[in-house]
Amino acid sequence: MKPILFGALSSTLLFVLAALSLTAETLSSIAQPTVLTFVLGVLARPAIARRARRWLT
């Protein structure tokens, strides 16, 4: 019984560490200025399009 519990505990610990590493890697790749600029442009596009339509009418 103890080896099974030890195996389950150690595999859970390794899984959590791998998930944290993947999360940190994803956040560091998102934090690049080019990526942030692109995301902000995509998010701001609908508001800019509405404003431009109001100017044209």
N, C-alpha and C positions, 0 to 999 in steps of 0.2 A: 504494500500500500504506500509506503514512504517513497519508493522510487517513482511511482505514478504521480504522487503529489509534487515531488521535486521536479519532474519533467514538465508537468503542467505549469508550475510556477515559473520555471526558467524560460519556457517557451512564451508565456505571457509577457515576461519582462523583455525578452528579445523583440516581440511584436510591438510593444509600446515604444521601445527605443527606435525601431525602424520607422514607426509612424511619426514620431517626433522629428526624426531626421528628414523624412520626406516633406513634412510640413515646413520645416525651416528652409529647405531647399526651394520649395515652391514660393515661399514669401520672399526669399532673396532674389529670385528671378523676376518676381512681380515688381519689386522695388526699383527696378532700373528706370531711369528717366524716360527712355523712349517708350517703354511699355505703359508707364503712368500717363504720359501725354496722349497716347493712342486711346487708352481707356477713358480719359477725361473728354476727349473729342467725341467719342462714340456716345457718351452719356449726355453731353451738352448739345448734340446735333438736333434733337427735336425742339428744344427751346430756341435755338438759333433759327431754325426753319420757320417757326411760328412768328418770331419777331420780324423776319424778312418779309413774310407774307403780309403782315400788317403795314409795313413800310410801302409795299408795292400797291396797296389798295387805297 
